[in-house]
Amino acid sequence: MRRAWRAGLVLGMTVVTAAPRALGAQEAGHVQRLAGPPGAVVRRHGGAPAPLRLLEALAPGDTLVATGPGRAHVRLASGRALWVCAQAGPGCDAGSPWAVPGAGRAPSPVVLAVRQVGAWLAAVMGRDSSGRTVQAVLARGGGPLRLPLVEGGEARLVAGRRDLALAWTGGTSPVLARLVRAGGAADTLVGAPLTDSTARWAGVRLLPGEYRLELRDADGRTLRARVVVEAALPRSAREARRAGGEDGVLWEALALAGEDEGRWAWEAWQRLAAREAEPDVAALRAALARGERPGR
């Protein structure tokens, strides 16, 4: 039932998609960010030019051509990063046509992992590219009480004092949501009757250890999930954030979405809240909130 992904959606004017080259091939760098209308930056390598895509692998001999407002932020295997635009100038390091320099080498495992999850996001965008917000996706319409962000009954969060958000579907209003630290009701961190399908609590202090998440609606239907609070994010997510540069938060969330069979999805969903106005970020959050996970 999946429609083909429609190219040209944007993250700050573009969307994550899988690279056309085989994973693991020798690369001279990759595309870290794009700006401008779809097709404003193309890649030439022998045959006809093809529109450049976010996370796309670049090989020695590739030539990038930018037109109008199109710009591409490229990170080379050497570690150098630069903006390629139609003309060099303020904010642009190189004009086009620009030949990709350097010898090829194996891409970073972090880039490969994020690229694979990006292919999943591309499919998500193809199915639902309307840019609806998570709140619209979770609009209550009755039905069974569900907690798709913690599908499978277990989730992982990172420790610290932070805002904590939650989303669910179905049930009869009001819904009581509680996060209880192992040890009893006296350690309840959040708890209030809620009439919406989302909630946010400010300044919640999470300590490493085990918690219990509970949802109970007005009809007495109850959901419980085990929440393990870790001292730090997985290494893959931290490395993805560093590798992602200006879009490090998105890279981090993509890495989290594919980590530990989806158990970090709730954390990934929260970390993208500040960018939900961007259509592709909204689509990613909505997919996670529906219980969809990379690789499923």
Secondary structure as GFF3:
##gff-version 3
##sequence-region A 1 296
A	DSSP	beta_strand	29	35	.	.	.	ID=ss1
A	DSSP	beta_strand	41	44	.	.	.	ID=ss2
A	DSSP	beta_strand	50	51	.	.	.	ID=ss3
A	DSSP	beta_strand	57	58	.	.	.	ID=ss4
A	DSSP	beta_strand	63	66	.	.	.	ID=ss5
A	DSSP	beta_strand	71	76	.	.	.	ID=ss6
A	DSSP	beta_strand	81	85	.	.	.	ID=ss7
A	DSSP	beta_strand	94	95	.	.	.	ID=ss8
A	DSSP	beta_strand	98	99	.	.	.	ID=ss9
A	DSSP	alpha_helix	109	127	.	.	.	ID=ss10
A	DSSP	alpha_helix	134	137	.	.	.	ID=ss11
A	DSSP	three_ten_helix	148	150	.	.	.	ID=ss12
A	DSSP	beta_strand	154	158	.	.	.	ID=ss13
A	DSSP	beta_strand	160	167	.	.	.	ID=ss14
A	DSSP	beta_strand	175	181	.	.	.	ID=ss15
A	DSSP	three_ten_helix	185	187	.	.	.	ID=ss16
A	DSSP	beta_strand	188	194	.	.	.	ID=ss17
A	DSSP	beta_strand	198	206	.	.	.	ID=ss18
A	DSSP	beta_strand	209	216	.	.	.	ID=ss19
A	DSSP	beta_strand	222	230	.	.	.	ID=ss20
A	DSSP	alpha_helix	235	243	.	.	.	ID=ss21
A	DSSP	three_ten_helix	245	247	.	.	.	ID=ss22
A	DSSP	alpha_helix	248	257	.	.	.	ID=ss23
A	DSSP	three_ten_helix	260	262	.	.	.	ID=ss24
A	DSSP	alpha_helix	265	271	.	.	.	ID=ss25
A	DSSP	three_ten_helix	273	275	.	.	.	ID=ss26
A	DSSP	alpha_helix	279	289	.	.	.	ID=ss27
###
